[in-house]
Amino acid sequence: MFKSIYDILGDRVREERKKAGLTIEELAGLAQISSSFLAYIETKGRKASLATIEKLAQALRIPVAKLFETVPGPGKDTVYAATQKFAQLIRDKTANETAGILEVAKSAAKHLRRK
């Protein structure tokens, strides 16, 4: 079944908001839009402008393009779910902390390949 771009956007905004642990009110505040407008976007009742889409992506700290992806969500694809968990782990970390966490992950991956 074909999904419109607004269907995809609404689904992705809701998914990313929940992943970030934000309520509609919290994300709306971060994006400087009304919570009722955000609810309408998520339920496909309203069409968001490019400026609003950019505000939402910035508030969620993700690239705008991610709001239009149609890849399986968490739980539907193991690698995708693991990637999302890792991204949450390093969210709000400094560049040095992120680099350190990545090195630990690389080391663990090498160790697992040897088994």
Rosetta blueprint (number, residue, H / E / L):
1 M L
2 F L
3 K L
4 S L
5 I H
6 Y H
7 D H
8 I H
9 L H
10 G H
11 D H
12 R H
13 V H
14 R H
15 E H
16 E H
17 R H
18 K H
19 K H
20 A L
21 G L
22 L L
23 T L
24 I H
25 E H
26 E H
27 L H
28 A H
29 G H
30 L H
31 A H
32 Q L
33 I L
34 S L
35 S H
36 S H
37 F H
38 L H
39 A H
40 Y H
41 I H
42 E H
43 T L
44 K L
45 G L
46 R L
47 K L
48 A L
49 S L
50 L H
51 A H
52 T H
53 I H
54 E H
55 K H
56 L H
57 A H
58 Q H
59 A H
60 L H
61 R L
62 I L
63 P L
64 V H
65 A H
66 K H
67 L H
68 F H
69 E L
70 T L
71 V L
72 P L
73 G L
74 P L
75 G L
76 K L
77 D L
78 T H
79 V H
80 Y H
81 A H
82 A H
83 T H
84 Q H
85 K H
86 F H
87 A H
88 Q H
89 L H
90 I H
91 R L
92 D L
93 K L
94 T L
95 A H
96 N H
97 E H
98 T H
99 A H
100 G H
101 I H
102 L H
103 E H
104 V H
105 A H
106 K H
107 S H
108 A H
109 A H
110 K H
111 H H
112 L H
113 R H
114 R H
115 K L
